[in-house]
Amino acid sequence: MNSDQARVFIIDDESDVRAALSMLIRSIGLEVETFSNALDFLVSYRPQWSGCIVADIRMPGMSGLELQEKLNAMGADMPLIFISGHADVPTAVRAIQEGALDLLEKPFSDQRLLDKVQSAVRRDLERRAEIAVRGQLQQRYAALTPREREVMTAVVAGKMNKVTAHELNLSTRTVELHRANVMEKMQAGSLAELVRLAQMLELDESGPA
């Protein structure tokens, strides 16, 4: 099983529901993994998994809400879509407040579920791509010297080189050299791009968030 490939994880105690949902979701080219209970999924779960979860909200043993609570405690951010034949309003509200993407009440149309699943998978892939980009940016930022970081902070704050030179007790030429090094190491082709990268890193005067 390729851990990098996006999949839909179906968790439902009814075998006929698992089979029907699997067939439906595979019909649009997505990989599917099924689990008959929430505990089995939780034991098998790996942080590198990508895709989304489709789970019944009421199941014997660990309920869907309990699963959601444990996943949240683990910091797992995979989108979660609940399905239910008898969800009351407080349960639905709690599920959404705790971060569920949606709660679909049975009977729901095949297309509605497919739309939600495709949206959830796309959202998860985009989130993971952003995390990967941020990780690369953090590596670039870590390669800067302390002085280069000071200069970068000044540059993205819009300070002129001579002002930065005065504040850091450097020559303007030295600031220019540090600035050029920052642009190269951060792989920024322009000042606007450097500012954008700093925003992605959530830089403040003390460094990345």
C-alpha beads as a LAMMPS data file, in Angstrom:
LAMMPS data file: protein, C-alpha beads

209 atoms
208 bonds

1 atom types
1 bond types

-500.0 500.0 xlo xhi
-500.0 500.0 ylo yhi
-500.0 500.0 zlo zhi

Masses

1 110.0

Atoms # bond

1 1 1 0.000 0.000 0.000
2 1 1 1.500 3.292 -1.145
3 1 1 1.342 5.620 1.889
4 1 1 1.749 8.705 -0.333
5 1 1 -1.315 7.994 -2.471
6 1 1 -4.555 9.730 -1.523
7 1 1 -7.229 7.314 -0.377
8 1 1 -10.677 7.358 1.132
9 1 1 -10.938 5.514 4.442
10 1 1 -14.424 4.141 5.029
11 1 1 -15.354 3.225 8.597
12 1 1 -18.748 1.567 9.058
13 1 1 -19.905 -1.465 11.024
14 1 1 -22.280 -2.584 8.260
15 1 1 -20.545 -4.641 5.588
16 1 1 -23.111 -3.834 2.887
17 1 1 -22.615 -0.108 3.471
18 1 1 -18.827 -0.503 3.244
19 1 1 -19.171 -2.454 0.008
20 1 1 -21.566 0.024 -1.572
21 1 1 -19.510 3.069 -0.613
22 1 1 -16.309 1.390 -1.781
23 1 1 -17.769 0.618 -5.196
24 1 1 -19.148 4.138 -5.531
25 1 1 -15.919 5.904 -4.598
26 1 1 -13.731 3.603 -6.682
27 1 1 -15.927 4.480 -9.655
28 1 1 -14.287 7.924 -9.757
29 1 1 -10.766 6.506 -9.607
30 1 1 -9.990 6.929 -5.911
31 1 1 -8.363 4.226 -3.806
32 1 1 -10.387 2.958 -0.843
33 1 1 -9.545 1.267 2.464
34 1 1 -12.363 -0.059 4.659
35 1 1 -12.627 -0.680 8.386
36 1 1 -15.480 -2.305 10.292
37 1 1 -14.879 -0.262 13.436
38 1 1 -13.199 2.935 14.558
39 1 1 -10.671 1.244 16.827
40 1 1 -9.200 -0.805 13.972
41 1 1 -8.734 2.377 11.956
42 1 1 -7.164 4.190 14.885
43 1 1 -4.682 1.369 15.497
44 1 1 -3.739 1.280 11.801
45 1 1 -3.621 5.058 11.279
46 1 1 -0.367 6.614 10.063
47 1 1 0.261 10.405 9.964
48 1 1 1.598 10.166 6.399
49 1 1 -1.733 8.887 5.090
50 1 1 -3.482 11.362 2.801
51 1 1 -7.046 11.601 1.584
52 1 1 -10.166 11.707 3.740
53 1 1 -12.264 9.657 6.147
54 1 1 -15.900 8.703 5.660
55 1 1 -17.267 7.349 8.929
56 1 1 -20.599 6.411 10.413
57 1 1 -21.216 8.660 13.381
58 1 1 -22.848 5.891 15.460
59 1 1 -21.083 2.540 15.679
60 1 1 -20.758 -0.181 18.308
61 1 1 -17.748 0.294 20.526
62 1 1 -15.960 3.523 19.659
63 1 1 -18.350 5.986 18.057
64 1 1 -17.489 8.315 15.217
65 1 1 -17.422 11.264 17.615
66 1 1 -15.021 9.423 19.929
67 1 1 -12.806 8.650 16.947
68 1 1 -12.871 12.315 15.974
69 1 1 -11.891 13.306 19.511
70 1 1 -8.919 10.932 19.518
71 1 1 -7.756 12.013 16.062
72 1 1 -7.931 15.666 17.147
73 1 1 -5.888 14.847 20.252
74 1 1 -3.258 13.233 17.984
75 1 1 -3.133 16.318 15.788
76 1 1 -4.453 14.369 12.798
77 1 1 -5.851 16.816 10.233
78 1 1 -7.284 14.445 7.635
79 1 1 -10.727 15.713 6.558
80 1 1 -13.581 13.769 8.128
81 1 1 -17.033 13.293 6.607
82 1 1 -19.670 11.729 8.835
83 1 1 -22.658 9.778 7.589
84 1 1 -25.659 8.905 9.746
85 1 1 -29.180 7.619 9.542
86 1 1 -30.239 9.173 12.824
87 1 1 -28.046 12.097 13.862
88 1 1 -29.756 14.581 16.155
89 1 1 -29.022 18.298 15.955
90 1 1 -26.699 18.459 19.020
91 1 1 -24.640 15.583 17.623
92 1 1 -24.372 17.219 14.213
93 1 1 -23.410 20.561 15.734
94 1 1 -20.756 18.939 17.916
95 1 1 -19.276 17.064 14.953
96 1 1 -18.941 20.242 12.894
97 1 1 -17.611 22.292 15.817
98 1 1 -14.947 19.658 16.404
99 1 1 -13.788 19.996 12.800
100 1 1 -15.769 17.528 10.710
101 1 1 -16.040 18.652 7.103
102 1 1 -19.686 17.647 6.879
103 1 1 -22.378 15.302 8.155
104 1 1 -24.538 13.624 5.519
105 1 1 -27.855 12.197 6.654
106 1 1 -29.037 8.995 5.018
107 1 1 -30.420 8.667 2.465
108 1 1 -28.092 10.982 0.552
109 1 1 -27.452 11.062 -3.175
110 1 1 -24.381 9.345 -4.585
111 1 1 -23.315 12.551 -6.290
112 1 1 -23.496 14.564 -3.081
113 1 1 -21.169 12.129 -1.327
114 1 1 -18.785 12.041 -4.281
115 1 1 -18.674 15.842 -4.391
116 1 1 -17.859 15.988 -0.674
117 1 1 -15.214 13.273 -0.964
118 1 1 -13.486 14.877 -3.946
119 1 1 -13.477 18.244 -2.187
120 1 1 -12.064 16.685 0.983
121 1 1 -9.285 14.812 -0.837
122 1 1 -8.339 17.936 -2.787
123 1 1 -8.282 19.960 0.427
124 1 1 -6.024 17.441 2.151
125 1 1 -3.584 17.262 -0.762
126 1 1 -3.385 21.064 -0.901
127 1 1 -2.768 21.248 2.852
128 1 1 0.000 18.667 2.662
129 1 1 1.592 20.497 -0.273
130 1 1 1.590 23.713 1.747
131 1 1 3.226 21.918 4.666
132 1 1 5.930 20.557 2.343
133 1 1 6.599 24.007 0.877
134 1 1 6.766 25.549 4.324
135 1 1 9.243 22.872 5.394
136 1 1 11.481 23.716 2.431
137 1 1 11.262 27.417 3.266
138 1 1 12.201 26.743 6.871
139 1 1 15.273 24.846 5.662
140 1 1 16.283 27.803 3.498
141 1 1 15.721 30.211 6.365
142 1 1 17.774 27.995 8.699
143 1 1 20.682 28.275 6.239
144 1 1 20.822 32.054 6.737
145 1 1 23.372 33.472 9.144
146 1 1 22.054 35.451 12.140
147 1 1 23.088 38.691 10.420
148 1 1 21.384 37.675 7.176
149 1 1 18.196 37.021 9.135
150 1 1 18.393 40.505 10.630
151 1 1 18.821 41.985 7.176
152 1 1 15.942 39.904 5.797
153 1 1 13.665 41.117 8.596
154 1 1 14.601 44.701 7.757
155 1 1 14.151 44.197 4.024
156 1 1 10.668 42.684 4.283
157 1 1 9.740 45.506 6.687
158 1 1 10.495 47.912 3.833
159 1 1 13.559 49.561 5.333
160 1 1 16.117 51.173 3.042
161 1 1 19.632 49.727 2.998
162 1 1 21.167 52.809 4.587
163 1 1 18.595 52.737 7.409
164 1 1 19.319 49.061 8.030
165 1 1 23.053 49.784 7.940
166 1 1 22.655 52.462 10.586
167 1 1 20.483 50.262 12.840
168 1 1 22.838 47.272 12.587
169 1 1 26.009 49.373 12.718
170 1 1 27.146 48.112 9.327
171 1 1 28.230 49.747 6.097
172 1 1 25.639 50.104 3.373
173 1 1 27.796 47.913 1.131
174 1 1 27.790 45.132 3.747
175 1 1 24.012 45.308 4.013
176 1 1 23.779 45.078 0.218
177 1 1 25.945 41.943 0.250
178 1 1 23.858 40.353 3.016
179 1 1 20.705 41.249 1.114
180 1 1 22.035 39.574 -2.040
181 1 1 22.897 36.454 -0.030
182 1 1 19.404 36.406 1.459
183 1 1 17.797 36.619 -1.977
184 1 1 19.969 33.768 -3.253
185 1 1 19.556 31.455 -0.253
186 1 1 15.811 32.035 -0.035
187 1 1 15.557 31.565 -3.836
188 1 1 13.602 34.799 -4.169
189 1 1 13.617 36.434 -7.590
190 1 1 12.291 39.755 -6.376
191 1 1 11.587 41.775 -3.255
192 1 1 7.881 41.012 -3.610
193 1 1 8.627 37.290 -3.647
194 1 1 10.857 37.602 -0.578
195 1 1 8.032 39.373 1.250
196 1 1 5.648 36.582 0.238
197 1 1 8.073 33.933 1.500
198 1 1 8.439 35.787 4.795
199 1 1 4.654 35.856 5.129
200 1 1 4.502 32.110 4.509
201 1 1 7.072 31.637 7.268
202 1 1 5.084 34.019 9.465
203 1 1 8.262 35.901 10.264
204 1 1 8.320 38.510 12.944
205 1 1 11.319 40.213 14.596
206 1 1 12.231 37.018 16.435
207 1 1 12.110 34.663 13.436
208 1 1 9.622 32.114 12.093
209 1 1 6.489 31.226 14.021

Bonds

1 1 1 2
2 1 2 3
3 1 3 4
4 1 4 5
5 1 5 6
6 1 6 7
7 1 7 8
8 1 8 9
9 1 9 10
10 1 10 11
11 1 11 12
12 1 12 13
13 1 13 14
14 1 14 15
15 1 15 16
16 1 16 17
17 1 17 18
18 1 18 19
19 1 19 20
20 1 20 21
21 1 21 22
22 1 22 23
23 1 23 24
24 1 24 25
25 1 25 26
26 1 26 27
27 1 27 28
28 1 28 29
29 1 29 30
30 1 30 31
31 1 31 32
32 1 32 33
33 1 33 34
34 1 34 35
35 1 35 36
36 1 36 37
37 1 37 38
38 1 38 39
39 1 39 40
40 1 40 41
41 1 41 42
42 1 42 43
43 1 43 44
44 1 44 45
45 1 45 46
46 1 46 47
47 1 47 48
48 1 48 49
49 1 49 50
50 1 50 51
51 1 51 52
52 1 52 53
53 1 53 54
54 1 54 55
55 1 55 56
56 1 56 57
57 1 57 58
58 1 58 59
59 1 59 60
60 1 60 61
61 1 61 62
62 1 62 63
63 1 63 64
64 1 64 65
65 1 65 66
66 1 66 67
67 1 67 68
68 1 68 69
69 1 69 70
70 1 70 71
71 1 71 72
72 1 72 73
73 1 73 74
74 1 74 75
75 1 75 76
76 1 76 77
77 1 77 78
78 1 78 79
79 1 79 80
80 1 80 81
81 1 81 82
82 1 82 83
83 1 83 84
84 1 84 85
85 1 85 86
86 1 86 87
87 1 87 88
88 1 88 89
89 1 89 90
90 1 90 91
91 1 91 92
92 1 92 93
93 1 93 94
94 1 94 95
95 1 95 96
96 1 96 97
97 1 97 98
98 1 98 99
99 1 99 100
100 1 100 101
101 1 101 102
102 1 102 103
103 1 103 104
104 1 104 105
105 1 105 106
106 1 106 107
107 1 107 108
108 1 108 109
109 1 109 110
110 1 110 111
111 1 111 112
112 1 112 113
113 1 113 114
114 1 114 115
115 1 115 116
116 1 116 117
117 1 117 118
118 1 118 119
119 1 119 120
120 1 120 121
121 1 121 122
122 1 122 123
123 1 123 124
124 1 124 125
125 1 125 126
126 1 126 127
127 1 127 128
128 1 128 129
129 1 129 130
130 1 130 131
131 1 131 132
132 1 132 133
133 1 133 134
134 1 134 135
135 1 135 136
136 1 136 137
137 1 137 138
138 1 138 139
139 1 139 140
140 1 140 141
141 1 141 142
142 1 142 143
143 1 143 144
144 1 144 145
145 1 145 146
146 1 146 147
147 1 147 148
148 1 148 149
149 1 149 150
150 1 150 151
151 1 151 152
152 1 152 153
153 1 153 154
154 1 154 155
155 1 155 156
156 1 156 157
157 1 157 158
158 1 158 159
159 1 159 160
160 1 160 161
161 1 161 162
162 1 162 163
163 1 163 164
164 1 164 165
165 1 165 166
166 1 166 167
167 1 167 168
168 1 168 169
169 1 169 170
170 1 170 171
171 1 171 172
172 1 172 173
173 1 173 174
174 1 174 175
175 1 175 176
176 1 176 177
177 1 177 178
178 1 178 179
179 1 179 180
180 1 180 181
181 1 181 182
182 1 182 183
183 1 183 184
184 1 184 185
185 1 185 186
186 1 186 187
187 1 187 188
188 1 188 189
189 1 189 190
190 1 190 191
191 1 191 192
192 1 192 193
193 1 193 194
194 1 194 195
195 1 195 196
196 1 196 197
197 1 197 198
198 1 198 199
199 1 199 200
200 1 200 201
201 1 201 202
202 1 202 203
203 1 203 204
204 1 204 205
205 1 205 206
206 1 206 207
207 1 207 208
208 1 208 209
